[in-house]
Amino acid sequence: MPVAPELLEILVCPECRERVQPVHEGTGLKCPTCRRVYPVGDNGIPDMLPDEAKVED
């Protein structure tokens, strides 16, 4: 289940405060600045904890 568009408008990376963008068919939210990808659960709720994020190129 993808993240609701209303929620995407307000979500920011907790590390650098940049807006996140959906990636991997909606299963993750990526920060374009620090390249962290936060997982999105099956319920459409993102896990925005920095310890749960993976850094991608």
C-alpha positions in Angstrom: 0.0 0.0 0.0 1.6 3.3 -1.1 1.9 6.3 1.2 -1.1 8.7 1.0 -0.3 11.8 -1.1 -1.4 14.1 1.8 1.2 12.5 4.0 4.0 12.8 1.4 3.4 16.5 1.3 4.6 16.9 4.9 7.1 14.0 5.4 10.7 15.0 5.7 13.9 13.1 6.5 14.5 13.2 10.3 18.3 13.5 9.7 18.5 16.5 7.2 14.9 17.8 7.0 14.6 17.4 3.2 11.3 16.1 1.7 11.3 12.4 0.9 10.2 10.9 -2.4 8.7 7.4 -3.0 11.0 4.8 -4.5 10.9 1.0 -5.3 7.2 1.1 -6.3 6.2 2.8 -3.1 7.9 0.4 -0.7 10.4 3.1 0.4 10.8 6.8 0.8 14.2 8.3 -0.2 15.8 11.5 0.9 17.6 13.1 -2.1 20.2 14.8 0.1 21.5 12.1 2.5 20.3 9.2 0.3 18.6 7.3 3.1 15.7 5.1 2.2 13.0 4.6 4.8 10.9 1.5 4.5 7.1 1.7 4.1 5.1 -1.0 5.8 2.3 -3.1 4.2 -0.2 -0.7 5.9 1.2 2.3 4.1 2.9 3.8 7.2 6.6 4.7 6.7 9.1 3.8 9.4 11.0 7.1 9.6 13.6 6.0 12.2 17.1 6.7 11.0 18.3 3.4 12.4 15.8 1.6 10.1 16.9 3.4 7.0 19.4 2.1 4.4 21.7 4.4 2.5 21.6 4.0 -1.3 23.5 5.5 -4.1 
